[in-house]
């Protein structure tokens, strides 16, 4: 099953993830010809835990670089 981010835009600018066996394939719908980024279950779990803990909370709404 492929899951598309609920924050996707109407123009199709979205991130999709699909579990295939023990791998998690991350793709960009704007560029379906590009290969997926593939993560192990351990890597994907670590990413999700970091995201939930706010470790990747860059201010994406400004042009200022993150400190």
N, C-alpha and C positions, 0 to 999 in steps of 0.2 A: 504494500500500500504506500503510495506517495502522498506526503502531507505538504500542503502549501501554507506558508505563513498567513495568518489572518490579517496581518498588517500590509499585505500586498496592495499595490496600486492598481488602478483601472488599466494602466498601460502595460501591465504584466511584469512589472519590476518586482519579482518576488524570489524568495529563497524556497527551495523545495528539498525535502529530505525523504529518503526511501530506505527502509531496512531490507537488505538482501542477505539472508543467512545471518551471520554474526557481524556483518559490516553495515555501516551507515553511509549512504551516498548522498552528498550535499551538492545540489545543482542550482544554477541561475537560469530562470526561465527566459531571460532576455537573450541568452546565448546557449541554446540547446546543443549546438555543435561542439561545445567545449566539454572536455571530460569532467566527470564528477570528482569532487574531493572525497576520498574514501577514508573512513575512520573505523577503528576497531570499537568494540563495545566499551572497553575501558576508556578509550580516548573520548568517545561520545559522552559517556557518563561524566567524566571530569569536566568537559566543556559545559554541559547542562548545569552541573553543580556550581561552577564558576559564574555562569550567567545568572542563576537564581540568587547567588550571593552578591551580585552587583560588581563583580570583578572586571566586567567589560563595559561599564557605564561611561563611555566617552560621550561628550556633548556633541552629538551629531547634527545639532540644529544651528551650530555656528561654524564659521570658517577658521576659528582659532585652533591651533594645535593643542592636543592634550598635554598636560603637564605631567 
